[in-house]
């Protein structure tokens, strides 16, 4: 069998997912960052921070012009919250 030119047609699609990574991180031994009594994420000994959740969001998009993907991971701490006006 030899080489020959051809075309491949793929359908257009977009897949989006979101995952809470808190449980896997705790299972890997990072439970202290979610515990207010043990978290040590602050810049100093008097200012501490903790994570309430660790989320990952990603997508893959394929169309006739191009394919693209992106991933975003972020933590949710009480300090990140904004009070409603």
Steps between C-alpha positions, in 0.01 A plus 500: 500500500640840405432861579223693332333837543161516662263703716376440849175660608434553868172623642496831683479458875575665831549314827502686832570351840532625853640300789531560872854391587458539877444129571793378283732758659391392849559135403853594387577639846416868453209508745675757721441784247122446535505494883474843671696374801792365293513711182825692458453685172540852638786739433580531870441320828214735589321495162385156392289378210333174415333343200132414501511334156737437210328502161615418148315609187598406146371476145595354164351648183541363147351661192581511130750785545699402806510316827557665836506417866542678829526406863451708810562390857414716797461482873210640697588659831282708733715803416400464129133550578334833428205615708189588298422872495 
